[in-house]
Amino acid sequence: MTRSRPAALPVSTRPVPLTMALQPKPHLSFEDWLAAERESLDERTEYSGGEVFAMAGGTAEHNGIISNINGLLWTQAKTRPCHVYASGMKLHIESAGAGKYPDLMALCGEQRFHDDRRDLLLNPSLICEVLSSSTEGYDRGDKFALYRSVPSLREYLLVAQHRVQVDLYTRDDAGRWILSSFDRPADEIALPSIRCALALADVYDKIEFRAG
């Protein structure tokens, strides 16, 4: 039997590509959201601009791609002081007062957390999102705008789940974001911030492409 949320938080109806219900609470604080999120066993939500958004579940393709990337990065980085987090770790975007669950985050070196619970990361150097038809616009637009305000972030990886296509945004020394695209299984993606690389053939290993 699952336990219900102790104090249900209203969830926004604003049209962003996440599953939503009920009405927004205009001035819900970040700390209120975090306290309720830590108590909940039923669902995950994200927080932005005083509103709470329920998260939809992922497809087999989505989860397979994230599992592949997580395994590839963990194997390459396991002998170094690097950390890879897939799905379950929250991100605190301090400048925006937002809380997100990226599909995957990674960094090398010291980890910084919001508090002693160590469940809210502050300083990823790599963030990865797997795209779907309903989330692609948000992941490339408003969500990327939020992620760009994370000072430690150097690479933003967007991975299509219905075709071989990966876009990598890299922040250069001047703070500009440079786009590189990859669409051949033989392509290899360098991720300098964690000194790792991904071969597209491995990213899409055992993934069955479907329309949608």
Residue pairs with C-beta under 8 A, 6 or more apart in sequence:
2 41
2 42
3 41
3 42
4 42
5 36
5 39
5 40
5 42
6 36
6 39
7 36
9 25
9 28
9 32
9 33
9 36
9 45
9 52
10 22
10 23
10 24
10 25
10 28
10 52
11 20
11 21
11 22
11 24
11 45
11 51
11 52
11 53
11 54
12 20
12 23
12 24
12 51
12 52
12 53
13 20
13 21
13 22
13 23
13 24
14 20
14 24
14 51
14 53
16 53
16 138
16 142
17 132
17 134
17 135
17 136
17 137
17 138
18 46
18 53
18 54
18 55
18 56
18 135
18 138
19 54
19 55
19 56
20 53
20 54
21 54
24 50
24 51
24 52
25 50
25 51
25 52
26 50
26 51
27 50
28 47
28 50
28 51
28 52
29 50
30 47
30 97
30 98
30 99
33 45
33 47
33 52
33 99
34 47
34 99
34 114
34 120
37 44
37 45
37 47
37 90
37 99
38 117
38 119
43 54
43 55
44 54
44 55
44 101
45 52
45 53
45 54
45 55
46 52
46 53
46 55
46 98
46 99
46 100
46 101
47 53
47 97
47 98
47 99
47 100
48 96
48 98
48 99
48 100
48 146
49 96
49 98
55 101
56 134
58 66
58 130
59 132
59 161
60 208
61 161
61 162
61 207
61 208
61 209
61 210
62 103
62 130
62 132
62 161
64 206
64 207
65 130
65 159
65 161
65 203
65 204
65 207
66 86
66 87
66 103
66 104
66 128
66 130
67 86
68 202
68 203
68 204
68 205
68 206
68 207
69 86
69 104
69 128
69 159
69 198
69 203
70 84
70 86
70 104
72 196
72 198
72 202
72 203
73 84
73 104
73 106
73 191
73 194
73 196
73 198
74 84
76 195
76 196
76 197
77 83
77 84
77 106
77 108
77 194
77 195
77 196
80 108
80 195
81 108
81 109
82 106
82 107
82 108
82 109
82 194
82 195
83 106
83 107
83 108
83 111
84 104
84 105
84 106
85 104
85 105
85 106
85 121
85 124
86 103
86 104
87 101
87 103
87 104
88 101
89 101
89 102
89 105
89 119
89 121
90 99
90 100
90 101
90 119
90 120
90 121
91 99
91 100
91 101
91 102
91 105
91 120
91 121
91 122
91 124
91 127
91 150
92 98
92 99
92 114
92 120
92 121
92 122
93 99
93 100
93 146
93 147
93 149
93 150
94 122
95 149
95 150
96 146
96 149
98 146
99 120
100 143
100 146
102 124
102 127
102 128
102 129
102 147
103 128
103 129
103 130
104 126
104 127
104 128
105 121
105 124
105 126
105 127
105 128
106 124
106 125
106 126
106 128
106 191
106 193
106 194
106 196
107 123
107 124
107 125
107 126
107 152
107 193
107 194
108 125
108 193
108 194
108 195
110 123
111 118
111 121
111 123
112 121
112 122
112 123
113 119
113 120
113 121
113 122
114 120
114 121
114 122
122 150
122 152
123 150
123 151
123 152
124 150
124 152
124 153
125 152
125 153
125 154
125 155
125 193
125 194
126 153
126 154
126 155
126 156
126 157
126 191
126 193
126 194
127 147
127 150
127 153
127 155
127 156
127 157
128 156
128 157
128 158
128 159
129 135
129 139
129 143
129 156
129 157
129 158
129 159
130 159
130 160
130 161
131 139
131 158
131 159
131 160
131 161
132 161
132 212
133 162
133 212
139 158
140 158
144 156
144 169
147 153
147 156
148 156
148 171
148 177
153 171
154 170
154 171
154 192
154 193
155 168
155 169
155 170
155 171
155 191
155 192
155 193
156 168
156 169
156 177
157 166
157 167
157 168
157 169
157 189
157 191
158 166
158 167
158 168
158 169
159 165
159 166
159 203
160 166
161 207
162 209
162 210
162 211
162 212
163 183
163 209
164 183
164 184
164 185
164 200
164 204
165 181
165 182
165 183
166 181
166 182
166 183
166 187
166 189
166 198
166 200
166 203
167 179
167 180
167 181
167 182
168 179
168 180
168 181
168 182
168 189
168 191
169 177
169 178
169 179
170 177
170 178
170 180
170 192
171 177
171 178
172 178
180 189
182 189
182 200
183 200
184 200
185 199
185 200
185 201
185 204
186 199
186 200
186 201
187 199
187 200
188 197
188 198
188 199
188 200
189 197
189 198
189 199
189 200
190 197
191 197
191 198
